[in-house]
């Protein structure tokens, strides 16, 4: 236990440092945690101490997994289905194009230019077709865009994009069995029963029993994650659906959702983002930079050329169009999950896995940095971001509800 506590203290110290640096250089905290995690992983590798980081330890994987689930749930809870009816056409078209354009492009590049076999090429297309709900929602939350119509459109499109990835991975590689039918049936049942059960729990126990709503949410999310894994699906998918189901309930109590965000951002996501960065094999990318660069630009180019003309139909402001496009070009959770699935099932090699994960993590960092630096839609912010010279910016900029 001593080693676990010591290592946990180290990671949270790194998180504190990441937050301070992110505040000073004015980039997203989530991105800085990924960058710091990558640097820690590289230093540990060069010094022969990578194993001491316990990146594959059960407790690390559990915390990172719960972080992804909670972030996805919180993102889903921002999307009240009633408020999205008017945006159905937009999020459907943008989300589907965001999946099919890079999937097609990356698969063809891997097959014809890299000479990877058909299965590895299709897996590459799946891994690079994703967008990063975790990064996008964290950035939305940090700037207060999650409450805007623009932010809800972006989050909805991300969901459709990643849903396409999950379905594509299942149709191409995962067998459709009775377990899949059980998972679908339980999910449909939950759509009708969960709001009623949750409202009953809140009405009779919420203000009499400590944190019972948080315990209930965690129970439902983790239970559905267990069912998803058992059925061959991904645990973050039901989390998003559950968030949307409970969006009206969550809207009724702002303090409750603030507490969930504090727990998620303060305790869980530092482990998730820094572990993701540390898992990136910088030596493998440095040894063969051409493949990494080719895959990275394949994803970004096909995302941009596929999405930008479509997004222009729905967004007229120049910064909104580019910000929307660039954040849809990110990748992290489903990309790494898809790559790991391919490695575990011998669809891709360890070297191919490193290239895919490196590309996915780079796509989480670079497009978001560019988007926030040059295309941040400041006119949508509830509080304007002050000039760099303003000494009070760390206090006034914080539109998050982390505390």
C-alpha positions in Angstrom: 0.0 0.0 0.0 2.9 2.3 0.6 3.9 2.3 -3.0 0.3 3.0 -4.1 -0.1 6.0 -1.8 3.3 7.3 -2.8 2.6 7.0 -6.5 -0.9 8.5 -6.2 0.7 11.5 -4.3 3.2 11.9 -7.2 0.5 11.9 -9.9 -1.6 14.5 -8.0 1.4 16.7 -7.5 2.0 16.5 -11.2 -1.7 17.4 -11.7 -1.3 20.5 -9.5 1.8 21.6 -11.5 -0.1 21.0 -14.7 -3.0 23.1 -13.6 -0.6 26.0 -12.6 1.2 25.8 -15.9 -2.1 25.6 -17.9 -3.3 28.8 -16.1 -0.1 30.6 -16.9 0.2 29.7 -20.5 -3.5 29.8 -21.0 -4.2 26.4 -22.6 -6.7 23.8 -21.5 -5.9 22.0 -18.3 -6.8 18.6 -19.8 -4.3 19.1 -22.6 -1.6 20.2 -20.2 -2.1 17.1 -18.1 -1.7 15.0 -21.2 1.5 16.8 -22.1 2.9 16.5 -18.6 2.0 12.8 -18.5 3.8 12.2 -21.8 6.9 14.0 -20.5 6.8 11.9 -17.3 6.4 8.7 -19.3 9.4 9.6 -21.6 11.6 10.5 -18.7 10.7 7.3 -16.9 11.4 5.3 -20.1 14.8 6.9 -20.7 15.8 6.3 -17.0 14.5 2.7 -17.1 11.8 3.4 -14.5 8.7 3.2 -16.7 7.4 0.1 -14.8 7.4 2.1 -11.6 4.7 4.4 -12.9 2.2 1.5 -12.6 0.4 2.5 -15.7 -1.1 -1.0 -16.1 -1.9 -1.4 -12.4 -5.5 -2.3 -11.7 -6.1 0.7 -9.5 -4.8 3.1 -12.2 -6.9 1.5 -15.0 -9.9 1.5 -12.7 -9.6 5.2 -11.8 -8.9 6.1 -15.5 -11.9 4.1 -16.6 -14.2 5.6 -14.1 -12.9 9.1 -15.1 -13.8 8.4 -18.7 -17.3 7.1 -17.7 -18.0 10.2 -15.5 -16.8 12.7 -18.1 -19.0 11.0 -20.7 -22.0 11.0 -18.3 -21.5 14.7 -17.5 -21.2 15.5 -21.2 -24.5 13.6 -21.8 -26.2 15.4 -19.0 -25.7 18.7 -20.8 -27.8 17.4 -23.7 -31.5 17.6 -22.8 -33.1 15.5 -25.6 -36.0 18.0 -25.9 -33.6 20.9 -26.5 -31.7 18.9 -29.2 -34.8 18.2 -31.4 -34.1 21.4 -33.3 -30.4 20.4 -33.8 -31.1 16.8 -34.8 -30.2 17.4 -38.5 -27.0 19.2 -37.6 -25.6 16.8 -35.1 -26.6 13.8 -37.3 -24.9 15.1 -40.4 -21.8 16.5 -38.8 -21.4 13.4 -36.6 -21.7 10.9 -39.4 -19.4 12.9 -41.7 -16.9 13.2 -38.8 -16.9 9.4 -38.7 -17.0 8.3 -42.3 -14.5 10.8 -43.8 -11.4 9.9 -41.6 -12.5 6.2 -41.4 -12.4 6.0 -45.2 -9.2 8.1 -45.6 -7.2 6.4 -42.8 -8.1 2.9 -44.0 -7.0 3.6 -47.6 -3.8 5.3 -46.5 -2.9 2.4 -44.1 -3.7 -0.2 -46.8 -2.1 1.3 -49.9 0.7 3.6 -48.5 1.8 1.8 -45.4 1.1 -1.7 -46.8 -0.7 -2.9 -43.7 -3.1 -5.8 -44.1 -6.8 -5.3 -44.5 -7.9 -5.9 -40.9 -5.1 -3.6 -39.6 -6.1 -1.0 -42.1 -9.7 -1.1 -41.1 -8.8 -1.0 -37.4 -6.7 2.1 -38.2 -9.7 3.7 -39.8 -11.8 3.0 -36.8 -9.2 4.3 -34.3 -8.6 7.5 -36.3 -12.3 8.2 -37.0 -13.1 9.2 -33.4 -13.4 12.5 -31.7 -12.6 13.0 -28.0 -15.7 13.5 -25.9 -13.4 13.8 -22.8 -11.2 16.6 -24.2 -14.1 18.4 -25.9 -16.3 18.4 -22.8 -13.3 19.4 -20.5 -12.6 22.4 -22.8 -16.3 23.3 -23.1 -16.6 23.2 -19.3 -13.4 25.3 -18.8 -14.6 28.1 -21.0 -18.3 27.9 -20.0 -19.3 26.9 -23.6 -21.1 23.8 -22.4 -24.2 25.9 -21.6 -24.4 27.5 -25.0 -26.3 26.4 -28.0 -22.9 26.1 -29.8 -21.5 23.8 -27.1 -24.6 21.6 -27.1 -24.3 21.2 -30.9 -20.7 20.2 -30.7 -21.2 17.7 -27.9 -24.2 16.2 -29.7 -22.0 15.8 -32.9 -19.2 14.2 -30.9 -21.7 11.6 -29.5 -22.9 10.7 -33.0 -19.3 10.5 -34.3 -18.2 8.2 -31.4 -21.4 6.1 -31.7 -20.4 5.5 -35.3 -17.0 4.4 -34.1 -18.5 1.9 -31.6 -20.9 0.5 -34.1 -18.2 0.2 -36.8 -15.9 -1.6 -34.4 -18.6 -4.0 -33.4 -19.8 -4.7 -37.0 -16.4 -5.2 -38.4 -14.6 -7.0 -35.6 -16.8 -7.9 -32.6 -19.3 -10.8 -32.9 -23.0 -10.0 -32.5 -24.2 -12.5 -29.9 -27.1 -12.9 -27.5 -25.0 -10.8 -25.0 -25.4 -7.9 -27.4 -29.1 -8.3 -27.5 -29.2 -8.4 -23.6 -27.2 -5.2 -23.5 -29.5 -3.4 -26.0 -32.6 -4.7 -24.2 -31.4 -3.5 -20.8 -30.4 -0.1 -22.2 -33.9 0.4 -23.7 -35.5 -0.6 -20.4 -33.2 1.9 -18.6 -34.3 4.7 -20.9 -37.9 4.4 -19.6 -37.3 3.2 -16.0 -34.2 5.2 -14.9 -35.8 8.7 -14.7 -38.7 7.3 -12.7 -36.5 5.5 -10.2 -34.1 8.4 -9.9 -37.0 10.9 -9.3 -38.4 8.5 -6.6 -35.0 8.3 -4.9 -34.6 12.0 -4.9 -38.1 12.7 -3.6 -37.9 10.3 -0.7 -34.2 10.2 0.3 -32.1 12.9 -1.4 -32.2 15.5 1.4 -32.2 13.0 4.2 -29.4 10.6 3.4 -25.9 11.9 2.6 -24.8 11.8 -1.0 -27.3 9.1 -2.0 -27.7 10.6 -5.5 -24.0 10.4 -6.1 -24.0 6.8 -4.9 -26.9 6.0 -7.1 -25.4 7.5 -10.2 -22.1 5.7 -9.6 -24.0 2.4 -9.1 -25.9 2.8 -12.3 -22.9 3.9 -14.4 -20.6 1.1 -13.1 -23.3 -1.5 -13.4 -23.9 -0.6 -17.0 -20.2 -0.5 -17.6 -20.0 -4.1 -16.4 -22.8 -5.1 -18.7 -21.2 -3.3 -21.6 -17.9 -5.1 -21.1 -19.6 -8.4 -20.7 -21.5 -7.9 -24.0 -18.4 -6.9 -25.9 -19.3 -3.2 -26.1 -17.5 -0.2 -24.4 -18.4 1.1 -20.9 -18.4 4.7 -21.9 -21.2 4.3 -24.4 -24.0 3.6 -21.8 -22.6 6.5 -19.7 -23.5 9.0 -22.4 -27.0 7.6 -22.9 -27.6 7.6 -19.1 -26.4 11.3 -19.0 -28.9 12.2 -21.7 -31.7 10.2 -19.9 -31.1 12.1 -16.7 -30.5 15.5 -18.2 -33.8 17.0 -17.0 -33.2 15.6 -13.5 -29.7 17.0 -13.3 -30.8 20.4 -14.6 -33.2 20.7 -11.6 -30.3 20.8 -9.1 -27.2 22.8 -10.1 -25.4 22.2 -6.9 -25.6 18.4 -7.4 -24.0 18.5 -10.8 -21.3 20.9 -9.5 -20.4 18.3 -6.8 -20.1 15.6 -9.5 -17.9 17.9 -11.6 -15.7 18.6 -8.6 -15.2 14.9 -7.8 -14.6 14.1 -11.5 -12.2 16.9 -12.4 -10.5 17.1 -9.0 -9.9 13.4 -8.4 -10.5 11.2 -11.4 -9.5 13.1 -14.6 -6.0 13.9 -13.6 -5.2 10.2 -13.5 -7.1 9.6 -16.8 -5.4 12.4 -18.8 -1.8 11.9 -17.5 -2.0 8.2 -17.9 -3.1 8.7 -21.5 -0.1 10.9 -22.1 2.4 8.5 -20.3 1.2 5.6 -22.4 2.3 7.3 -25.6 5.6 5.7 -26.7 7.7 8.7 -27.8 10.8 6.5 -28.7 8.7 4.5 -31.1 7.4 7.7 -32.8 10.9 9.2 -32.9 12.3 6.0 -34.5 9.8 6.1 -37.4 8.4 9.7 -37.6 7.2 9.4 -41.1 4.5 6.9 -40.2 3.3 8.9 -37.3 3.3 12.2 -39.3 1.4 10.5 -42.2 -1.2 9.0 -39.9 -1.6 12.3 -38.0 -2.1 14.4 -41.1 -4.4 11.8 -42.6 -6.8 12.0 -39.7 -6.7 15.8 -39.5 -6.9 16.5 -43.2 -9.8 14.1 -43.8 -11.6 15.5 -40.7 -11.2 19.1 -41.8 -12.0 18.5 -45.5 -15.0 16.4 -44.6 -16.4 18.5 -41.8 -15.7 22.1 -42.7 -18.0 22.3 -45.7 -20.7 20.6 -43.7 -20.3 22.8 -40.6 -20.5 25.9 -42.9 -24.1 25.0 -43.5 -25.0 25.4 -39.9 -22.5 28.0 -38.5 -21.9 31.4 -40.1 -19.3 32.9 -37.8 -15.7 32.1 -39.0 -14.3 31.3 -35.6 -17.3 29.1 -34.7 -16.8 27.1 -37.9 -13.1 26.5 -37.4 -13.4 25.9 -33.6 -16.2 23.4 -34.3 -14.1 21.6 -37.0 -10.9 21.5 -35.0 -12.5 20.1 -31.8 -14.3 17.5 -33.8 -10.8 16.5 -35.1 -9.6 15.5 -31.7 -9.3 12.0 -30.4 -8.5 10.1 -27.2 -10.9 7.7 -25.4 -12.5 5.7 -28.2 -9.3 5.9 -30.3 -7.1 4.4 -27.6 -9.9 1.8 -26.8 -10.0 0.8 -30.5 -6.2 0.5 -30.8 -6.1 -1.5 -27.6 -8.8 -3.8 -28.9 -6.8 -4.4 -32.0 -3.6 -5.2 -30.1 -5.4 -7.5 -27.6 -7.1 -9.5 -30.5 -3.9 -9.6 -32.6 -5.3 -7.4 -35.3 -2.4 -5.0 -35.1 1.2 -5.3 -33.9 2.7 -3.6 -30.8 4.5 -1.2 -33.2 1.3 -0.4 -35.1 -0.4 0.1 -31.7 2.2 2.7 -30.7 1.7 4.6 -33.9 -2.1 4.7 -33.5 -2.0 5.7 -29.8 0.6 8.4 -30.6 -1.5 9.7 -33.4 -4.7 9.7 -31.3 -3.0 11.5 -28.4 -1.4 14.0 -30.7 -4.8 14.7 -32.2 -6.1 15.5 -28.7 -3.4 18.1 -28.2 -2.5 19.9 -31.4 -6.0 20.7 -32.9 -7.2 21.9 -29.4 -4.2 24.1 -28.9 -4.7 25.7 -32.3 -8.5 26.0 -31.7 -8.1 27.7 -28.4 -5.2 29.9 -29.5 -6.6 31.2 -32.8 -10.3 30.4 -33.1 -11.8 30.6 -29.6 -15.3 32.0 -30.1 -15.0 34.7 -27.5 -18.3 36.3 -28.4 -20.0 33.2 -27.0 -18.3 33.3 -23.6 -20.5 34.4 -20.7 -17.5 36.4 -19.4 -14.9 37.8 -21.8 -11.4 36.6 -21.4 -9.2 39.5 -20.5 -5.9 40.5 -22.2 -2.8 38.6 -21.3 -1.5 41.6 -19.4 -4.4 41.8 -17.0 -3.2 40.6 -13.5 -6.6 39.5 -12.4 -7.2 37.0 -15.3 -6.7 33.8 -13.2 -9.6 34.9 -11.0 -12.0 36.3 -13.6 -11.4 33.8 -16.3 -12.6 30.8 -14.3 -16.1 30.1 -15.7 -15.8 26.5 -14.6 -17.8 25.1 -11.8 -15.0 23.0 -10.5 -15.1 24.4 -7.0 
